[in-house]
């Protein structure tokens, strides 16, 4: 009953589609249709949990294909969505996988990697819940190191309520406990931070065993690793560290002891199956071509191998069986050579939502530079503020940067908003280099400054091709 209550509390916190789009707007400029589609897909998960149990398993996730050139925000939309939903999120490139029988990764490794991420997330949550208890135990262990207990005291604790302890021992215990309390107060106030203690820690260096595995043998790979890990016992080594570092080391050890790994794994598998998001990038690169031989022979095979996972199957992982029926798949590709219709018909059918993302204009570039919470100009200002330098960007300079980035995209390869990174890096190269030695603490970035720094490169098409 408690578990059901927790799940309901989590579901109540799910944002409405309008709120999801509003959150995405803080980081991504434009692409309203794509934001609407992913917002609806995320909300549908919450809706599925509300329907009667007999119908719940019948409702399949509404997978999405995002079509658009590079650098327009496809990956960022998926990543931000996962962060909002607090879901396990994995980005993979479709070209890294191959048909069984060829050299490359097995597609089932995607689900294993996602489950591993979910286990780490669940472990962090569990660690957070035992943090207070772990801190208390770490403090006691540290005090034991600073003031070792007498054998009589330890024996007295073990005997518990038995009244066989000598009166003398009780007196000594009172004296030592008052010393222990003094040490505790000093420890909490940070007065012992400069003291060193000797700790016995587990040596993490294990013998290197190289495992070579072909496609389809990842399962054997991690099993072999586990076997070798058990063969070689963990070695202990002594380290001399300061009190704050010792506290952290002991805290981590105590946290691990308190964590219930069975509950963590159960939670992680459930999280993967119900909330997992897999982002399949470069889907257009595995779209079928007319060629049925040569290097393209395995493209259609990758789709056939991906199909059972997208359709819903059970994958064996080291944490148990994981069903993929309700994992949300978001695929993306430029589709400038191939088209979504070149994909296998049954594969297309598993991605009912198609969204075309717009190319970015100069006005979009201006907004990207200034509006998002993580805008490039905000990032560069913060970086150089660490050197005591304030960058002052004039509006005309921002428009000139956007204009130049847009111009280079048209003349050479269109890489979308990523062009702004190269332009900004080239523009601020000199300031970034000289920053520690500069006497001027305020640097205005004007339109004239931008033109001077980038004019030569823009005029020479060969230079702009390779530098910007």
N, C-alpha and C positions, 0 to 999 in steps of 0.2 A: 504493500500500500504506500509506503514511504517513497519508493522508487517512482510509482505512478504520479505521486504528488509533485516530485521534483521535475519530472518530464513536463507536467502541465504548467508548472511555473516557468520553465524554459520556453514553452510554446507561447505563453502569454506575452513574452517579451519580443516576439517576432514583429518586425516592423510591417506597416502597410505598404503596398506598392508605391504610393505617393511619397511616403517617408524614405523608402529605399532609394528612389530616384533623387530625392532631395540630398541624401547623404552622398550619393555618387557624384552629384553636381559639384560638391566641394572639392573634388579631385580631378574630375574629367570634364573637359569642355565639349559641348555639342553631343552628337550621337544619341539624340533623345529616343529614337525608336529602339536602339539596342538596349538602352537603360530600362525602357518600359518592359521589354521582353524578359530580361533577366529578373526584373523585380516581380513580374507575374509568376515566373518559374519558381522563384524562392517562396513566394506567398502560397503557391499551390502545395508546397510541402506541408505547410501548417494546416491548410485546408484538408489535405489527405488524412492527417492525424485526427481530424474532427469527425470524419465519416464513420459509419458502423464498421466494426472489425471485419465482417465478412466481405465488405466491398473494398476495404483499405488496400489489401494486397493486389487487387485487380487494377488499381489506378497506377499507370506507368508514369514516370517523370517525363516532362516535356523538354526533351533535349533540343539544343539550339546550334545552328551553324551561323557564325558571323562571317560575312563576306566583305572584304575591304582591303585596301593596300596597307603596307607595313607602316607602323608609327601613327595609327589613327586612334588607338586606345583599346584594341580588342583584348589584349592580355590584362591591361590595367582594370578594365571593367570586371573581368572574371575574378581577379585577385582581390579587388575591393569588395566584391560581393561576398566572397568567402570570409573575409575579415569581419564583415557586418554580421554574417550568420554564425560566426565562430565555428566554422565547419572545417574539417580536414580538407585541404586544398592541394592538388598536385598538378603542376604544369609539365606536360611531356610533349616532345616533338615526334610526330608520327613517323618521320624519316628515320628515327633511331631504332625502330622496330622492324622486324622482317618476318617473312613467312617461315614457318618451321622447316628446317632443312637447309636454310641459308645462314650465313654468319650475321649475327645481330641479336638483339634482346628479345626474349619471349614476351608477348603482350601481357601475359598474366602477371608479369613483374610490376606492372602499373598498379594493380590492386594490392599487391604485397607492399609496395612503397607507400601507398595511401594508408594502409593499415598501420604501418610502422609510424607514420606521422600521427595518426589518431592515438596510438599507444603513448607517444611522447606527450601529446596534449592532455590525455587522461591522467598521466603520471604527474604532470605539473599541477593539475587541479587537485589531485589527491594529496600532493606534497603541501599545497596551500592549506588544506584542511587539517593537516597534522603539524603545521608549522609551530604553533604555540607549544605543544607538548614536546616537539623535537628540540626547541630552544631551551626548555626547562631541563631536559635530559642532558643536552650539550653543556649547559652551565654546571650541572652536578658533576659530570665527568671531568670537566676542566678544573673544578675545585678539588676533585680527588687527586688530580695530577699535581696541583699547587700545594695541597695539604693532604698527603696520603693518610688514610684512616688506619688506626691501630687494629691489630688482629682481633683484639677483644671486642672492639666496636662492631666489626664486621660479623663476628660470631654472634654478638648480641642481636643484631638485626635479623640474622638467619633464624635464631631461636624464637624470634617474635615475642609472643606474650609470656614466654617462660620466665619464671622468677629466680633463675639460677645465677643471675649476674651479680658480681660482687659490688658492694657499695663503693669501693675505691674506684672501680671502673666507671661507675655512674658519675662520680665527681670529675674524673678525667674527661669523660665524654662531654660534660657540661662546659668544661674549660675549652676543649677543642672545638665544640660547636660554636662558642662565642667567637673564637678565632676565625672559624669558617664563615660566620656571618659578616665579620669585618672584611674578610677577603671578598665575599660576595658583593658587598657595597662598593668596595674599591674597583672590582671588576666591572660592575654596572656603570660606574662613573667614568671609566676609561683610564683610571690611574695606573693600571697594570699593562697598558697597551705596548709599552716598550720592552716588556720582559719576554724572554724566550722560554719556550717549553719544548720538551722532546716528545714527539708523537710516534706511534707505530702505525704506519699506513700500509695499505695493500699496494704492492708494486703492480702497476698496470701493464708493464712491458711483458708481453707474452711472445714466445718464439714465432717468428714470421713463417706462415705457411701460405704459399701462393696457390690459389685455386683457379684453374683454367676451366671455364664452363662454356659450352656451346649453348645455342638457343634451346630452351626447354629444360635446362639442367640447373636453373637457379635454386630450385627446391633442394637438390642434392648439395648445392654449394653451401647454403646456410646450415644444413644438417651436419656437414663435415666440419664446419667452423665450430659448431656447438660441441661436437665430439672432442675435437682437439682442445677446446677450452676446458673441458672436464678432465682430460688426461693430465694436463699440466696444472698442478695445484697452484693457487694464488700465493705468491711470496709476500712476506712482510718485510718492510724496511723502516728504519728510523729516520725521522726528519726533525730538524731543529727549526722551529718557526716562531714568529711573534704571536702574542695572545690573539689579536683579531683574526689572523689567518687560521690559527688553531681552532678557534671557535667555529669558523665557517666549515672547516674540514670535518669536525666532529658533528656539527649540525647536519651536514649532508649524509654522514654515515647513519645518524639516528633517524633521519627522515626515511632513508631506504628501508630501515628495519621496521618502521611503523606502517609503511605503505602496504596495503593488501593487494598484491599483484593479480590475484584472481579477479578481484573486483575491477581493477584497472583494465584488465584484458576484456572482461565482459562489457564494460562501458565503452571501450575503444572499438570493439567489433560492432556494437550497436550504433555507435556514432558513424562509423564508416558506412554501414549499410543504409542508414536512414538520412545522414546529412552530408556524406562525402560528395565532393565536387572534383571532377577530372577535366582539365582543360587540354584538349588535343589540338596543338598548334600545327601549322603547315599541313593541314589535311589535303590541300590541293596537290601536294607533292606525291601523294599516293593514289590520286585519282587515276583510274584505268586509262591506258593509252592504246592506240591501235596496234602498237608493236606487241607481239606475243613471244618475243625471244630477246636475248641480249640482256643488258643491265636492268631493264624495266620489267623483267619477267615476274618479280616478286611483289610488284605494287598491288595487284589485285589480291594476291595472297595475304597481304597485311590487312586489307579490308575484311577478308574472310575470317582471319584470326581475331580481329577486333570485334566482329559482329556478335559472337556469343556473349562477350563481356557487356557490350552496349545493350544487347537484347535481354540479358539477365541470365547469369549462370552462377555456379558455385566454384570459388577458387580456393585451393588449399594454401594456407599460409602457416607460418610457425606458431601463430596464435589461434589456429583452428580454421574452420570453414567460414568463408565470407561470401555472402550473396551480393550480387551486383545489380539486382532487379531495380533498386530504387536510388542508385547513385546517379547524380545529375551529370551528364556529359555536355560540355560546351566545346564545340569544335570551331576552328578558325582557319582562314586561308585567304590569300590574295585572289586566287582563282582568275589570274590574268591570262594564263595559257589554257588551263583546263576549266571546266564548269562543274557546278554541283551535280548536274545531270550525268556527268561522266563517272560518278561513283556507282557502285553496285546498287541496283534498285532496292534490294532488301536493306542495304546500309542507309540509303537515303530515307527510307521509311521510318527509321529509328530516330531521325532528326526532323520532327514535324515543323519546327519553327525556323524560318530563314530570315536573317536580318542583314540588310546591306548598310555598311557604314560609309559615311561621306568622306571624301578627301578634304583635307584641311585648307582653308583659305588664309590669306594674310591677316584678316580680322580675327580668325580663330587663333592664329599664332600670337597676336597681341594679347588676347585673353589668356592663353596658356602661360604666357610670360608673367602675368600679373595677378590673375584671379584665384587659381586654386590655392589650397592651404599649403601645398608643397611646391608652389610656383618656382621656376628656375631663378628668378630674380631674388626671391626671398631666400633661397638656398645659398646663392653666392654672397648676398649681404651678410648672412649669418656666418659663413665660412671666414670672410675677411674681417668680420667684427671681432673674431678671436685674436686678430693681430692688432686690434685697436683702430681699424680703418673703417670709415663709414662710406659706403658707395651710394651716390645720389643719382638715380636714373631719371632723366627728363623724359616726358611723354614722347617727345619727338624722337629721342634716341631709341625708345622701345619700339616705336613704329618702324624706324629704320632697320632695326635688327630683324623684326618680323618680315619686312619687305625683302631684305637680303636673303633670308632663309627660304622664303617662298620662291624667289627668283632662281636660287641655286637648285631647288627641287624641280623647277620646270626645265631648266637647261640640262641638268644631269639626271641622276636617278632620284625618283620621288621616294624619300624615306620618312615622310611625314614629320611629326613633331621631334623625331630624333635629330633632325637637322639643326634644331635650335641648340642642342647640346654642343655640337661641333662649332657652331658660330659663336656661342657664348664663351666656350673654352678658348678659342682663338682670340676673341676680343679682349678677354681679361688675362691673357697669358702673361703679359709684362707686369701687370699689377700684382698678380699672384706670386710671381717670382721675386719681385722687389719688396713685397709687403713688409717683411721683418725689418728692413733697413730704411723704410720711408719715414720722413719727418712729417709730411702732410697727413693729417688724420682724417681729412674729408676729401673724397675724390669724386668730382662731378662727371657723370657719363653723359655727354651731349651728342647730338646728331653729328656734329663735326668730328668728334672723337671717333665715333663708329665708322664714319666714312674714311677717315685717315687710316685706321687700323685695318680695314677690310677692302679698301678700294682696289689696291694692287692685285689682290687675289681674285676679286670678282672680274676684273678686266681680263685677266689671263685665264681663259677657259680651262686650260690644262691644269693650272695650279688649283683652281676651284674644284676641279674634278677629284684631285687627290688630297687636298687639304680640308675642304669643306664638304 
